[in-house]
Amino acid sequence: MNIIPPVYAEVNFGDSSVNPIAKFDSISTFTNLVIPLMMIGGSLITLTMLLYGAFTYLTSEGNAEKVKKSQSIIVYAVMGLFLVVASFVFTKIIGVIFNVKMPL
């Protein structure tokens, strides 16, 4: 004889009516929010670095050291943009493989 009877219940803590704090009921809804935000952030950082590299190139006054520094800033900004685009493509491929609904 059990003093406390067993309870067989399943609670979905991802449901906003059960858990009002819950915003994400699955990993796909989380990635649907985070991936576009990260792409926007990476693109803004790339734009900022490209503008900074162009500014340092224009104000280098022919100094070879400053020209080399500005060229490396521009190259690294373009490499960063490539990484942002490659990560987006990678997540899209993973989404297709696992049949996850992704934005864009």
N, CA, C and O of each residue as an XYZ file, in Angstrom:
416
protein
N       0.827     -1.168      0.000
C       0.000      0.000      0.000
C       0.882      1.246      0.000
O       1.764      1.407      0.844
N       0.616      2.135     -0.983
C       1.374      3.383     -1.089
C       0.643      4.508     -0.377
O      -0.574      4.650     -0.496
N       1.385      5.287      0.349
C       0.788      6.450      1.003
C       0.518      7.538     -0.035
O      -0.528      8.186     -0.017
N       1.476      7.724     -0.936
C       1.324      8.722     -1.996
C       1.125      7.977     -3.309
O       2.015      7.243     -3.737
N      -0.008      8.148     -3.945
C      -0.242      7.445     -5.208
C       0.609      8.049     -6.327
O       0.876      9.250     -6.320
N       1.030      7.236     -7.274
C       1.828      7.774     -8.389
C       0.969      8.674     -9.276
O      -0.233      8.459     -9.434
N       1.611      9.670     -9.840
C       0.932     10.615    -10.721
C       1.521     10.454    -12.108
O       2.736     10.529    -12.295
N       0.651     10.232    -13.074
C       1.082     10.082    -14.453
C       0.580     11.298    -15.236
O      -0.542     11.310    -15.743
N       1.405     12.278    -15.318
C       1.022     13.505    -16.007
C       2.201     14.024    -16.813
O       3.364     13.823    -16.463
N       1.867     14.688    -17.888
C       2.903     15.297    -18.717
C       2.579     16.776    -18.846
O       1.474     17.163    -19.227
N       3.561     17.580    -18.524
C       3.377     19.025    -18.595
C       4.314     19.564    -19.663
O       5.512     19.279    -19.655
N       3.769     20.330    -20.564
C       4.563     20.960    -21.605
C       4.961     22.348    -21.123
O       4.168     23.287    -21.181
N       6.186     22.467    -20.651
C       6.644     23.746    -20.132
C       6.932     24.750    -21.239
O       7.160     25.927    -20.957
N       6.924     24.305    -22.502
C       7.069     25.223    -23.615
C       5.787     25.936    -23.967
O       5.811     26.915    -24.713
N       4.664     25.468    -23.447
C       3.371     26.089    -23.716
C       3.258     27.366    -22.895
O       3.467     27.349    -21.682
N       2.929     28.472    -23.555
C       2.873     29.750    -22.847
C       1.695     29.832    -21.876
O       1.718     30.662    -20.968
N       0.663     28.991    -22.042
C      -0.437     29.014    -21.074
C      -0.046     28.308    -19.776
O      -0.579     28.633    -18.715
N       0.876     27.350    -19.848
C       1.358     26.658    -18.652
C       2.499     27.436    -18.011
O       2.553     27.597    -16.792
N       3.406     27.912    -18.851
C       4.581     28.627    -18.378
C       4.640     29.971    -19.093
O       5.087     30.027    -20.239
N       4.208     31.048    -18.459
C       4.155     32.339    -19.160
C       5.533     32.884    -19.518
O       5.636     33.769    -20.367
N       6.581     32.384    -18.897
C       7.925     32.846    -19.208
C       8.429     32.228    -20.509
O       9.311     32.788    -21.161
N       7.884     31.093    -20.885
C       8.362     30.367    -22.054
C       8.095     31.149    -23.334
O       6.971     31.566    -23.609
N       9.149     31.331    -24.097
C       9.015     31.979    -25.392
C       9.309     30.993    -26.522
O       8.858     31.184    -27.651
N      10.054     29.954    -26.218
C      10.479     29.006    -27.238
C       9.975     27.615    -26.866
O      10.307     27.084    -25.807
N       9.175     27.040    -27.748
C       8.690     25.692    -27.464
C       9.579     24.626    -28.092
O       9.439     23.444    -27.778
N      10.490     25.027    -28.975
C      11.424     24.072    -29.561
C      12.693     24.807    -29.965
O      12.751     26.037    -29.956
N      13.691     24.039    -30.314
C      14.961     24.630    -30.722
C      14.818     25.375    -32.044
O      15.560     26.320    -32.308
N      13.870     24.954    -32.872
C      13.703     25.628    -34.168
C      13.177     27.047    -33.999
O      13.590     27.940    -34.739
N      12.280     27.279    -33.050
C      11.805     28.645    -32.842
C      12.900     29.529    -32.269
O      12.951     30.726    -32.550
N      13.773     28.939    -31.468
C      14.914     29.688    -30.933
C      15.866     30.078    -32.055
O      16.301     31.227    -32.132
N      16.191     29.122    -32.928
C      17.106     29.432    -34.038
C      16.454     30.381    -35.035
O      17.143     31.182    -35.667
N      15.122     30.300    -35.183
C      14.442     31.234    -36.072
C      14.560     32.674    -35.586
O      14.473     33.606    -36.386
N      14.755     32.862    -34.303
C      14.938     34.199    -33.766
C      16.410     34.608    -33.754
O      16.740     35.741    -34.106
N      17.281     33.707    -33.358
C      18.680     34.050    -33.138
C      19.471     34.210    -34.439
O      20.261     35.146    -34.560
N      19.278     33.330    -35.400
C      20.077     33.357    -36.623
C      19.929     34.673    -37.386
O      20.946     35.266    -37.746
N      18.703     35.163    -37.653
C      18.620     36.459    -38.346
C      19.217     37.613    -37.548
O      19.814     38.521    -38.125
N      19.059     37.586    -36.219
C      19.657     38.644    -35.403
C      21.171     38.622    -35.478
O      21.808     39.674    -35.543
N      21.754     37.428    -35.469
C      23.209     37.323    -35.569
C      23.703     37.752    -36.947
O      24.774     38.347    -37.064
N      22.935     37.457    -37.982
C      23.331     37.888    -39.326
C      23.284     39.407    -39.441
O      24.169     40.010    -40.048
N      22.273     40.022    -38.870
C      22.192     41.480    -38.898
C      23.356     42.089    -38.120
O      23.983     43.045    -38.577
N      23.642     41.531    -36.942
C      24.769     42.023    -36.146
C      26.092     41.864    -36.860
O      26.909     42.785    -36.861
N      26.322     40.704    -37.473
C      27.563     40.481    -38.211
C      27.688     41.389    -39.411
O      28.779     41.860    -39.730
N      26.576     41.637    -40.078
C      26.602     42.537    -41.235
C      26.893     43.973    -40.809
O      27.625     44.685    -41.497
N      26.332     44.402    -39.690
C      26.613     45.751    -39.200
C      28.069     45.906    -38.767
O      28.685     46.945    -39.006
N      28.611     44.878    -38.137
C      30.018     44.924    -37.746
C      30.903     44.954    -38.993
O      31.904     45.670    -39.026
N      30.538     44.178    -40.019
C      31.301     44.184    -41.268
C      31.257     45.560    -41.921
O      32.286     46.069    -42.364
N      30.083     46.159    -41.984
C      29.962     47.491    -42.560
C      30.815     48.502    -41.802
O      31.494     49.332    -42.406
N      30.773     48.428    -40.487
C      31.564     49.346    -39.669
C      33.057     49.160    -39.930
O      33.793     50.137    -40.069
N      33.498     47.912    -39.996
C      34.920     47.655    -40.228
C      35.347     48.061    -41.642
O      36.462     48.547    -41.832
N      34.477     47.867    -42.630
C      34.800     48.303    -43.990
C      34.922     49.822    -44.056
O      35.830     50.349    -44.698
N      34.014     50.518    -43.396
C      34.102     51.978    -43.371
C      35.355     52.450    -42.638
O      36.003     53.405    -43.065
N      35.694     51.787    -41.544
C      36.902     52.144    -40.806
C      38.150     51.867    -41.647
O      39.078     52.674    -41.671
N      38.168     50.725    -42.333
C      39.309     50.412    -43.206
C      39.439     51.400    -44.348
O      40.550     51.790    -44.706
N      38.315     51.811    -44.926
C      38.353     52.804    -46.001
C      38.826     54.155    -45.476
O      39.585     54.860    -46.141
N      38.369     54.508    -44.275
C      38.798     55.776    -43.682
C      40.307     55.765    -43.412
O      41.000     56.737    -43.713
N      40.808     54.673    -42.850
C      42.251     54.622    -42.588
C      43.053     54.580    -43.882
O      44.181     55.071    -43.923
N      42.491     54.006    -44.934
C      43.180     53.988    -46.222
C      43.241     55.402    -46.810
O      44.267     55.827    -47.340
N      42.125     56.114    -46.703
C      42.100     57.470    -47.248
C      42.978     58.439    -46.461
O      43.514     59.391    -47.028
N      43.127     58.204    -45.174
C      43.936     59.100    -44.340
C      45.352     58.591    -44.130
O      46.069     59.106    -43.272
N      45.768     57.591    -44.895
C      47.110     57.026    -44.706
C      48.197     57.937    -45.249
O      49.355     57.810    -44.850
N      47.858     58.849    -46.145
C      48.800     59.818    -46.714
C      49.991     59.148    -47.381
O      51.092     59.699    -47.380
N      49.786     57.983    -47.942
C      50.858     57.299    -48.647
C      51.819     56.540    -47.746
O      52.772     55.937    -48.240
N      51.596     56.554    -46.457
C      52.442     55.819    -45.527
C      52.200     54.321    -45.731
O      51.079     53.842    -45.559
N      53.238     53.596    -46.093
C      53.100     52.177    -46.435
C      52.587     51.357    -45.252
O      51.832     50.402    -45.437
N      52.987     51.720    -44.068
C      52.555     50.974    -42.877
C      51.049     51.137    -42.636
O      50.354     50.172    -42.318
N      50.560     52.365    -42.793
C      49.128     52.613    -42.602
C      48.301     51.988    -43.727
O      47.196     51.500    -43.491
N      48.839     52.004    -44.950
C      48.134     51.384    -46.075
C      48.011     49.882    -45.844
O      46.957     49.296    -46.091
N      49.079     49.266    -45.376
C      49.051     47.825    -45.095
C      48.047     47.517    -43.989
O      47.319     46.528    -44.066
N      48.005     48.364    -42.958
C      47.058     48.162    -41.857
C      45.622     48.277    -42.363
O      44.777     47.454    -42.011
N      45.337     49.286    -43.182
C      43.970     49.462    -43.679
C      43.575     48.330    -44.618
O      42.421     47.901    -44.609
N      44.501     47.842    -45.422
C      44.198     46.713    -46.299
C      43.889     45.454    -45.491
O      42.994     44.688    -45.849
N      44.623     45.242    -44.412
C      44.346     44.061    -43.585
C      42.989     44.190    -42.887
O      42.293     43.191    -42.709
N      42.609     45.404    -42.491
C      41.290     45.617    -41.881
C      40.197     45.269    -42.878
O      39.227     44.598    -42.528
N      40.348     45.722    -44.121
C      39.343     45.448    -45.143
C      39.281     43.960    -45.468
O      38.194     43.404    -45.624
N      40.438     43.313    -45.571
C      40.467     41.874    -45.865
C      39.805     41.073    -44.751
O      39.035     40.151    -45.022
N      40.097     41.415    -43.507
C      39.494     40.693    -42.386
C      37.986     40.953    -42.287
O      37.230     40.070    -41.880
N      37.552     42.152    -42.657
C      36.114     42.438    -42.654
C      35.404     41.600    -43.708
O      34.322     41.071    -43.452
N      35.998     41.474    -44.886
C      35.400     40.652    -45.941
C      35.410     39.177    -45.536
O      34.454     38.453    -45.813
N      36.483     38.728    -44.883
C      36.524     37.343    -44.391
C      35.438     37.112    -43.340
O      34.818     36.049    -43.318
N      35.205     38.088    -42.479
C      34.143     37.970    -41.488
C      32.774     37.894    -42.130
O      31.919     37.126    -41.688
N      32.556     38.694    -43.182
C      31.294     38.626    -43.900
C      31.119     37.263    -44.558
O      30.017     36.715    -44.582
N      32.207     36.719    -45.091
C      32.143     35.379    -45.671
C      31.768     34.342    -44.613
O      30.979     33.438    -44.888
N      32.323     34.462    -43.413
C      31.980     33.529    -42.341
C      30.518     33.645    -41.926
O      29.879     32.639    -41.620
N      29.984     34.863    -41.915
C      28.572     35.050    -41.567
C      27.687     34.377    -42.608
O      26.740     33.671    -42.261
N      27.995     34.595    -43.884
C      27.194     33.990    -44.949
C      27.347     32.467    -44.935
O      26.369     31.744    -45.126
N      28.572     31.978    -44.708
C      28.797     30.528    -44.669
C      28.060     29.886    -43.502
O      27.535     28.782    -43.642
N      28.010     30.552    -42.360
C      27.283     29.984    -41.222
C      25.785     29.955    -41.494
O      25.093     29.027    -41.074
N      25.280     30.973    -42.199
C      23.864     30.971    -42.563
C      23.559     29.819    -43.510
O      22.560     29.119    -43.343
N      24.417     29.622    -44.501
C      24.213     28.512    -45.446
C      24.295     27.178    -44.714
O      23.512     26.270    -44.990
N      25.236     27.055    -43.784
C      25.385     25.818    -43.012
C      24.135     25.528    -42.194
O      23.678     24.386    -42.147
N      23.578     26.549    -41.550
C      22.370     26.316    -40.761
C      21.174     25.990    -41.656
O      20.306     25.209    -41.268
N      21.123     26.582    -42.847
C      20.052     26.233    -43.786
C      20.173     24.776    -44.225
O      19.166     24.076    -44.332
N      21.391     24.318    -44.480
C      21.599     22.917    -44.876
C      21.196     21.989    -43.744
O      20.519     20.988    -43.979
N      21.598     22.303    -42.525
C      21.207     21.493    -41.377
C      19.691     21.498    -41.211
O      19.098     20.470    -40.885
N      19.058     22.655    -41.435
C      17.608     22.737    -41.348
C      16.911     21.878    -42.380
O      15.875     21.280    -42.088
N      17.460     21.806    -43.582
C      16.875     20.961    -44.622
C      17.073     19.488    -44.283
O      16.172     18.673    -44.483
N      18.246     19.151    -43.772
C      18.531     17.755    -43.429
C      17.586     17.273    -42.324
O      17.038     16.174    -42.413
N      17.394     18.092    -41.284
C      16.562     17.684    -40.154
C      15.117     18.156    -40.267
O      14.339     18.003    -39.325
N      14.753     18.727    -41.409
C      13.383     19.145    -41.683
C      12.878     20.151    -40.629
O      11.817     19.967    -40.033
N      13.662     21.207    -40.420
C      13.323     22.260    -39.469
C      12.904     23.493    -40.274
O      13.579     23.877    -41.229
N      11.795     24.103    -39.884
C      11.343     25.307    -40.581
C      12.224     26.473    -40.160
O      12.308     26.816    -38.981
N      12.884     27.078    -41.155
C      13.772     28.200    -40.899
C      13.270     29.431    -41.649
O      12.631     29.309    -42.694
N      13.557     30.605    -41.118
C      13.149     31.822    -41.850
C      14.044     32.057    -43.054
O      15.096     31.433    -43.189
N      13.627     32.944    -43.910
C      14.368     33.336    -45.115
C      14.514     32.200    -46.021
O      15.110     32.335    -47.090
